[in-house]
Amino acid sequence: MTGMSVEDYQAMMNAGGCSPDGFRSIRDKN
């Protein structure tokens, strides 16, 4: 992870974060 809690990480992604891990999560959902 990135050293932050899952909730903070999800909030960052929802705010438009550009982390590779975020893109992986989006691809997994598809």
N, C-alpha and C positions, 0 to 999 in steps of 0.2 A: 504494500500500500504506500501511502505518501506521508505517513507519520501523523495522520489526523484520524478522527473517529469516522465511522461509516456514515453517520448522520451528516457531519460536516462535509464529507467527501461528496455525498449525494447532493447536498445543498449547493456545493460549488458547481457540480455538473449541471444541475438545473439552472444555475445562473449563467451558464454558457462557457464552462471550463473546457479547455482543449487538451486534456490529458489523454495520452494513448490508452491508459487503462479505461477511461471513460468510453472511448470509441469501441474498445473490445466488449464492454458491457452492452453497448447498443447493438453490436453485431450479434452477440449471443442471444439477445431478446428476439432478433429477427430470425 
